[in-house]
Amino acid sequence: MNDDRLPTALYVDAHLRRLAAEGVYYYILQKGAYASGSILLKINGIENGCVLLQQQRDLDGKMGWMRMLKGDVAPESDADAYISRARDRDPDLWVIEVEDRGLQNPFEGKIF
């Protein structure tokens, strides 16, 4: 089986360069596996709470994002607790925090 997918590190780097050019604040909380680590994205709305999204493929193989906490917005303490548990389970996980008061996903892909 041939898998021509872009390595995760290159995908992340390309998106983070764009965010830097747009003046969007971000933090890499954990660097995962270069080639195949999955991405957990914390969108921090500052006083508006947080949204956690996990990058996943849909049934057709298209990349998208799945909400990881109940409801749309959660307190930052809940998001941080989830991230801590996820990091313990998956050392290959990329964890990225982005600051956006509007809680918009800056990465490409549909939220399902």
N, C-alpha and C positions, 0 to 999 in steps of 0.2 A: 504494500500500500504506500503510495507516495503522498506526503503531506506538504504542500507548498505554502503553508501559512507563515505569515510574518512572525519572527520571534517576538515574544512579549516585550523584551527590553527595547527593541527598536520601535515597536508600536507606542510604548509609554514615552520614550524619548521624543518621538515626533510630536505627540500631543502636548507634552510639557514645554517643548520649545515654542509651540504656538501660543500656549497660555502665557509664557514669559513675555513674548512679543506683544501680547494684548494687555499686559500689566495685571494679570490674574495671579493672586497669591496661592501658592501650593506648597505642600510638604510631602516628601517621600518618607512615610513612617516605617516602611519595611521594603527592602528590595528582595524580590522573589527570584525564582529560577529564570535564567536568561532566555531560554527557548520556549518554555511552556508553562510558566507560572500564571495563575489566574489573577485577576485584578479585583480588589475590593476598594471602592471609592467612597470616601466620606465627604459629603458636601456640607460644609459648615456654614450655616446662615447667621452665625454669631448669635445675636439675641433671638433669632427666629428658629432655633433648634437645628437639627441635623437630619440628613437623609443618607442612608447607606445603600449603595448599589453594588451588586456583584456581577461581573461580566460573565455571560453565559451564552451558549448557542441555542437557538430555537430548534424545533423539529426539522426545519429545512436546512439547518446548518448555518444560518445567518447569525452574526454576532449581535447581541443586544445586552440589556441590563435588567436585572431582577431586583426589586426592592427587598431588603433583608430584614427590616423591622416592621412590626405591626403598625398599620397606619402610614400616612405619608411623612410625617415629621415626628422626631423623637428628641428628648432631651440629650444633650451632649454626653452626659454620664452613661446613659443607656447605649449610645453608639460606641463609646470607648470600651464599655464592658463587652459588647459583642465583638469588637475588634480584638480585644485581648484573648478571648476564647478562640476566635478564628486563627489567630497567629499561633496559638498553642497546637491547634489541630493540623495546620498546614504551613510548614516552614518555607514552601515554595511560593507562598502568596505575596503578591505585591499589594501594599496598602498605601493609598495616596489620599491626602486630605486637600480639598480645594475650598477656598473661602468664596462664598457667593451669597449675598443677602437674599437674593431671589430664589435660591435653592435649585438652580438650573444645572443640568448635567452638561459639562463642557466637552465631553467625549462623544464621539459619533455612536449611533446605534439607538434603536428603539427600546423603550422601557416596557417590559411585559411582566 
